[in-house]
Amino acid sequence: MIHALLLSASKADNTGYLEHAIPLISDFLALNNTTTPLSVIFVPYAGVTITFDEYTQRVKDALSALPLSISGIHEHDDQAGAIKNADVVLVGGGNTFALLDRMYHNDLISVIKDAVASGVKYIGWSAGSNVAGLSIKTTNDMPIVAPPSFDALGLLPVQINPHYTDFVPPGHHGETRQMRLEEFMVLEPNMPVIGIQEGTALHIANNNIDLVGPKSGYLFKGGKKHELAANTRLNEWINR
């Protein structure tokens, strides 16, 4: 049974790094009922302008108030074993192409999929949420590297677009987010794409997918865009 929390971003509005995520993570992991720290493996492979050590420490500092024992996947000689023995896999944001490429080259795709299917909980944000979907074809990032495949973890049967926004700067003449997703729908009209705004997340548990947070989300499918009310179950929308 898959349990995952997919955050749109590491920040919401003017809050600090992962500050808005702390109550979501605490509820997701039922930390109020935890007597010993959970073992967490952090995957910093989306980081490009920050070292893996720096990224791991930043996450440790941000989540220091929670009973979590966090270590970076790069610190382990046996990365597959570290994933299998963890309580939680935490995948950070950055460049989605770099993240997926490094996951492939470290043979982590099937390892993480199998571990999550066996009960390890998955938390991601931004790029870390992107790779939880079927592929990274709806990422916002530049393809600075070419991963062996665009196929991702497939923890849920949809595409994900984090940081979704309808905002268009005055005088801007480039493609909007909606226009890019409309292009995707032309080529894959039957594939649902969920756009999640900053401050919101997808919660996957017991075969249900719920939108959580204070803002609405959006479903793109079959050439149409549908607004999803905040804090609503998405199964019916996805299966239409």
N, C-alpha and C positions, 0 to 999 in steps of 0.2 A: 504494500500500500504506500503510495507516494505521498510524502508530506513536504511541501515546499512553500517558501515565502519569497516572492519576487518583487522587489522594490523598484520603483521607477528610477530613483536617484539616491545619491548619498546625502543630499540636502533637500530641504523643503523651505521655500520662501527665504526668510532671513535666519533660519536656525543654523546651529553649528554642524560640524561634520558628523553624520549618522545620529544626530541628536533626536530627530523625529522618529528614527527607526527603533530607538531603545524600547519604548513600550510595545511596539509591534513584535519585536524579537522576543521580548520577555513573555508576552502572551503566547506567541507561537511555540516557544520551547517550554511553556509552563514553568518558568523559572521560580515563581513564588512557591512552588512545591518541591524545589530542588534543594537537597541538603549538601550535596557535593558538587563541585564544578563540573560542567560538561566538557568533554574533550572536543575541541573544535580545530579542524584543519582549514586554514585560510589559503586560498589560491590567488596569488597576487599577479598572475600572468598577464592581466590586461594592462598592467603598469608599463609605461614606455619612458616617461620623463622622470620616473622615480624608481629607485632600486627596490628589489623585492624585500630586502630587509627593512628599508624605510617605510614601505607600504604596510608591511606586517605590523610594524611598531605603531604606525598611525592608527590602524584598526584596533590594536590592543588598547591604546590610550583612549580611543573614543568609546570603547565598550567596557572600560575598566570597572564600571559600577555593577556589571552583571557577573554572575558566578560562572564564568567561562574560562577555560584553560586553552588559550589560542596559540598555535604554532603555524609557521608558514610551511606549505607543502615542499618548498625548495630546500628546507632544512632537513628533510628526511631522505636517506639513501633509498629506502623502499617506499616510494610514493604510493604505490598501489596498496601496500599493507597499511600505510598511515590512513588512507581513505577508508579502507574496510573496517579499521578498528576505531574510527571516530564516532562520536555521537552526532556531530554536525559537520557538514561541508559548507564553507562560507566562500563565495566567489565574488570578488570585487569588480568595480567598474574601471573603465579606461578605454582602450581600443579593442573593439570586439574581434577584429581580424587577428590581432596579435594574440589575444586570449585563446581563440579557437586553434590557431596554429600551434601554440605551445602546448595546448591540451592534447592535440594529435601527436605531436612529437614526443611527448612524455607518456603516450599510451593511456591517457586518462579518460577518454570518452566512455568506453565500455565499462571501465572500472567505476566511474561515478554513477553511470546509469544503473549498474547492478547493485551498487551499494545503496543507492536511494530506494531502489525497488525492494531491498532487503530490510529497510527500516532506518537507514541513516537519513537525517533531515537535511534539506538543502535550503540555503538562504543565498540570494544573489541580489545585486543592485546594478542598474544600468547594463553594462556589457555582461555582467554575471547573470542578469535576468534574460538578456537576449539569447544566450547560449542554452537556456533551459527550454526554449521552444524547438520547433522542428528544424529550423535552419536560421542562419543569420542574414537572410536576404532582406530583412526589413530593419536592419540596423541603421543608425544615423552616421556611422563612422566612415572615415576614409580607408580604403583598402591598402594600407601601408605595407602589408605582407600578403602573400597568397597562401592560405591554408590548403591542405590537401583536398578538402571538400568544404562546402558551405553547410553541410548537414551537421546539426548540433545534437544536444542531449535528448531532445524529444520527451521531456518529462510531462508535457501536456500537448494535446493535438492542435496547436495553434502557432501562428507567428506572433512575435511580440515586438512592439515599438515603444521603448522607454522614452522618457522625457517628452511625451507627446504634447504638442501645443498647436493652437490655431493662430497664434500671433504672427503677424506679418509686419516687419518694420516699415514705416513710411518710406516710400521711394524704392523699396526692394523689388527687383524684377527677376530674381532667381526662382527656382522651383520651391513651392511650399511643401511642408511635410505631407499635406493631404494630396498634393499632386503626385508626389513620389509613390505614395501608397496606392493611388489610383492606377499608376503604371503597373504596379505589382498585381493588382486585381485584374487587369486586362490579360495578363499572362497566366495567372492562377486564380480564376474567378471563384472556385469552390473552396479555397483555402482561407479560413478566418484569420484576421489580424486584429489583435487587441492593442489599442493605443492607451498607455497608462500615463497620466499626468504626474508631475513631480509632487510628492507628498502622499501618493497612493501606492498600492501594491496588489498583487494577486496572491491569494492564499489558496493552496491546493491541499485538500485533505478529504479522505473518505469518498474519493471519486467525484468530489465537488470542486468547482473553481469559483471563488468569491472575489469580487472587487472590494477592497477595504481602503478606508481613508476618507477624507472630507470632500473629495472632488469626483466628478463624473469621469467615466472612461468612454472609449469609442471602439465600436466593432466595425471593421471594414470587410465586406464580403459581397461577391456578386455585383460589384460596381456600385454598391451602396454603402453609406456611412450611417451608423446608428449610434445614438447617444445612450450610454449605459449609466443608470443612476448610481450614485455613490452607495457603497455598502449593499451590493445586490449580488445574487447568485447568477452566474453566467452560463450554466449548462444549457439551458433552453436556447439561448441566443446562439451558442456555438454549434448546436446540433441542428439548427434550422436548415 
